[in-house]
Amino acid sequence: MRLDKYLKVSRLIKRRTVANEACDAGRVSANGKPVKASYDVKAGDIVEIQFGQKTLKVEVLIVADNVRKDDAPAMYRELL
């Protein structure tokens, strides 16, 4: 699954266009490297997203196309 779609489906970022813009601006990295929105997300990847001064680091657990809002947090695990 594309990274921008994963960020939207997992509800880490609210809209896919915003996720796409964040990737283009270099604020999203996977496994320590800056990636584009077209990056293919796999289970086990470590994704970092910079929101201004705050950085969110998560491990991808599940990659699924359609997920209910209540189940979205089960797609990833937050890391410190």
Summary of the structure (lengths in Angstrom):
residues: 80
radius of gyration: 11.2
end to end distance: 24.7
largest distance: 30.7
contacts: 219
relative contact order: 0.23
helix: 29%
strand: 30%
